[in-house]
Amino acid sequence: MGFKCGIVGLPNVGKSTLFNALTASKNAEAANFPFCTIDPNIGVVDVVDVRLDQLAKLSNSKKKIYTNITFVDIAGLVKGASKGEGLGNKFLSHIREVDAIIHLVRCFDSEKITHVNSKVNPADDLETIKTEIILSDLDIVQKKLEKSKKKLLDEKEIEILNEKLENLNKGEEAKINNTIEEKLLYNIGLLSIKPKIIVCNVDEDNLSKGNKYTEMVKIKYPNEKIIHICADIEDQLSGLEKSEKETFMKDIGLDKTGLNQLIKEGYDLLKLDTFFTSGPEESRAWTVRKNTPAPKAAGVIHTDFEKNFIRAEAVSCKDFIEYGSAEKCKENGKLRIEGKDYIVQDGDVLHFRVNP
């Protein structure tokens, strides 16, 4: 399991440039006119993990397989999308397919790049996106409640949807309060419940300290996760070799690439952990939700493993690297035998025992 992030925003804010940089590709056309991207571009990126590198080396593995993140470059949204303006429902349907949303906003001035609203105002841009998503959710909830008249919903579902309808009518995003709501709202395809990261696309000079535009965003959305990225710099970095990239980043005072920032924030936002399997044939990273029981984690490898789970042999990645192998960990009392109730921890190296 990896995770899928959709890059959304108004036209000409740098979505395709950022997508190309993050995926080290030139799949997405970047141009100075609206709706350059019509069908979504999709890129899968390895989540490089030094822990896996070390495990593969110690196990002398023939293969090393990272987990991954999928980026989706979605066409620019405009005011009225929920009513069919621009690419309308096509745009909104593409958002439904992703696990998290990257709201990209333009936070730089340029006479060469036109803005769809003729002025740079990232707070207004975010409000446009938020409004269209809320309007789309309103339509979904209202249509679902119509089915209550045909007895297709139970009383609890009707109660939940009426509560969300009230929130949406106030211009508020729908919120998930418990697992019952989570299952219902995801099943009907609400967009406003999706986790989100606001990415301010700044110029190089304002990458570390921000500017008046990033301050607008911070004031308007104080409770949202906000990061700064310069899409142009990311684009330059994507074409460099490792040593050149490190030198360039040092020269401009950049600690992390935009890709690494988004991976970290994405994992935190979606509450994800990584566990490993390692042996002579293969060392591999696997992604699971936090608080995943061992049998369910085994099922990520193969569905039959969950059904036929017996136990898990667990070693922390730190101990595996320190002692050099699972066998050495066992000799030193660091290998644990865990049952069906064990909750997988980030960095666990696991070997599952299952019935044949």
N, C-alpha and C positions, 0 to 999 in steps of 0.2 A: 504494500500500500504506500503510494506517494500521496501528494495532494496537489490540487489543481487551483491555480490562482488566475482570476480574470482581471486583465488590465482595462479599466474603464475610465472614461472622461469625455469632455467635449472634444470636438474636432480640433486638430492642430495644437495639442498640448504636449506632444512628444511621445505618444503611446507606442507607435511603431518603431521609433528610434530606440526607446527603452527596451522593447521586446527584442529587437535585433541584437542589442548589446547583451542582454541577459542570457539569450540563447546562443550567442556567438554565431548568429546566422544573418542572412540578408533576405529572409523569407518575406518579411513584411515591408511593403513599399512605403517609403516615407516621402511625402510631398506636401507642398504648401497649398492644399485645397481640401475642403471638407469631404468626408466619406471616401477618403483614399482607400481605407480598409472597409470592405463590404462583408465578405465572408471572413470569419475569424481565422487568424493564423495561430497555429499550435506548435509549441516547442517544448521538448522534454529535456531537462537539465539534471545531470548527476549532482547529488548532494555529497560533495567530497568530504570525507570524514577521516582525520588522521588516525583515529582509533582503529578503523577498519584497515588502514594501510599497515599499521603495526601488527594487527592480528594475522593478516594475510602473510606477512613476512615470517612471523613466528611459526605459523602452521605450514609454511612452504606451499601455499595453496596454488593450484593450477589456474584458478579463476578468482577474480575479485569483483564483486558486484555491489555498487553503491545503491542506496535508495534514490528516489528522484522526485523532482518537483516539475509540474507541468504549468507552463505559462500560456495563457490564451489572450491574444491581442484582439479585443472586441471593437467593432466599429464605433465611431464617435457618436455620442448621444446628443440630441438637441431638445430644447423645450418643446413639449407636445408629443414626445416619443410614445407616451402611453396612449395617445389618441391616433397614432399612426404617422406622426411627422418624422421626417428623416427616414431612418430605417425601422423606426417604430417597434412593433412587436418582435421583429426578427432580432433586434438588438437585445430586447428584454429576455427573449428565450435563451439567448446565448449565455446570459448571466446565470440563468437557472442551473446550468450544467457545472458550475464551479463550486469549490468548497469555500473559498474566501475571495474577497473583492479588493483589488488594489485601486483606490480612487486616485488617479493621477491628475494633478492640477498644475497649471503653468504659473510659475512664480518668478518670471524674469521678463524684462522688456526687450523688444527687438522690432525694429522697423521692417526687417526682412520677412518676418513671420506674422501673417495676419491672425487676428483673433476673431472667432465666430461672432462675438458680441461687440467687436470693435474696441474693446478696452480690456486690460488685464485686471481681473478681480476674482482671485481663487475662491474667496468665501461665497460669492454669488454663483460661481461655477458649481461648487459643491452643493449649494442649495438647489440648483436646477436638477442635478442628478438625484438628490434625495427626494425632491418633490415628484419626479417622474416615477421613481421606484415605489413611493407611497401610493401614488395614483394607480399604478399597476396592481399593487397588493389590494387596494380597495376594491377594484374590479373583481379580483379573484375571490375575495371573502364574500362579497355581495352575491356572486354567482353560486358559491357554495351554500350560502344560507337559503337561497331559493330552493335548494334541494331538500331543506328541512321540511318544506311543505309537502314533500312527497315521502316523508318519513325515511329518507336516506341517511339521516344523521341522528345520533343518539343525543340525549339531553346534555351530556357533558360536552360533547363537541359543539353543540349550539351555544352553550354558555361561553365556551372559550372564544368562538368566532365572534360573538356579539361584543365581548370585551375588546378584542383586537379591532373590530370595526369602529368602536368608540375611540380608541387610541388613534387609528389612522385618520379618522374624520377630524381630529384635532391637529393633524399634521405631524403626529408622532410616529416613529417607527415601531413596528411590532416587536415585542420583547418575549423571550422564552422564560417561563418561571419554573417549569418542572419537566420531567421526562415525557409526561403525557402530552403536554403542549408541544414539546420538541418534535415528537413523532408526527402529530397531526399537521403542524405548520410546515414541516419539511415535505411531507407527503403531498400537500396541496400546492407547493411551489412558491411560497412567499419569498420575496427577495430581500426585504428589509431586515430579516433575521440573520442574514449571512454575516459572518465576521468580516471586518474591514480594516484596512490600513490606508491612511492618507499619505500619499507620497507627493511631496512638494518638489517639482522639477525646477531647480535653480540653476543659475550660471555658476561658473567655477569660482568667482570671487566671493560668492555668498554660501558656498557649500557647507562650511563649518559653522558660521555664525548666523546664517539666515538673513532675512531682509524684511522690509515693510510688508511684503506679500505673505511670507511665512508667518509673520506676527498676526496678520488678519485671520489666517486659518487657526492659529493657536487660540486666539480670543474667541472665535466663533464656535470652535469645537474643542473645548478644554479637556474633555473626557475621552477623546479618541486617540488611538495610536498614530503618531505623526513622525515621519522620517524625511530627511532631505537627501535627494539624489540629483546629480547632474547627468542627465541622459547623454549629453555630448561626451562627457568624460568617460562614462561607461562604454560608449561606442568606441572610443579610442582604445580603452583598455582591452576590449574584446579582441582586438587585432594584434595584440602583443604577445610575445613569448613570456614564459614565467619570469625569467630574470629581468627582462625589460619592464614587465608589468610592476614588479616589486620596486624597481628603481624609480619608475614614473610615480607610483603611489607615494614613495618616500619624498620625492621632490615636491609634490603638491600637498604633503601632509595628510594623506588619506590613509586611515587605519584599516578600513574594511571596504570591500567593493559593495556596490549596490546589491548585487546578487546575494552576497553573504548576509547583508543586513536584512533583506527580505526573507531569506531562509530562516534566520534566527527568529525574526518577528512572526513569521508564519507558523513556525512550530509552537511558539508561545501562545499565539492567538488561537490556534486550533487545538491546543493542549495535546501535543504529540510527543511520544518518546521513541527512541531507537534502541532495538536490541540486535544482537549479532548471533550468527552461527558461523563456526570456523572449523575447518578440517583440511586435509590434504587436497581434496577435490575442489573445494570452494570455500571462500570466506565471503559472507554477505551481510549487508545491513537491511533491517526490516523496520518499517514504521507502524506504530500502533497508537491508539488513543491512550492518554494517561489512565491509570487505574484499570488496565486490561488484565483479566485473569489469564493464567498460563494456558489453559485449554484454548481460549479464544486467540491468543497469540500464536499458538501452534497451528490454528486454522488459517492464519494468514499465509503460512507456508503451503499447506494443502488442506482442503476442507475435511478430508478423512481424518486428519490428525486431531481435529477438535473432537470428533465423535469417538475416536479410539484412544484418547489421551490416557496415559497411565501416570506418568510423573515427568518432571523436568529436572535435569541436572544443571545447576546454575552457578556461574562464577562471575564476579564483577570484572569488567574490562580491565580495571586498574590492577587487580590481582593476577589476571591472565597475563598481562604484559610484564608485570614484575617477576612472576615465576616462570613464564615462558611457555606454559601449556596447561591444559585442563588436568592432565595427569599429575603434574608437579603441584598444582593447586590442591588436588585431592590428597597428596602425600603430606601437605602442610596444613590440612584442615580448612582449606578455603573453598572447597566445593560443597554445595548444599543440595540436598534432595528436597524438591518442593512438590506439593500436591496440587489438586484442582483449585484450591482457594488462594494460591499464591498470586500476588499482584506483580506483574512484570515491572522492573525498574529500568530507567534509562541507563544504558551502558551494560546491561546484562549480556553475558555470553551464555547461550542456552543450547542444551541438547535434549530433545524431546524423546521420551520413550512412549511408544504407542503399540496397541495391539495390532497384529498383522491383519 
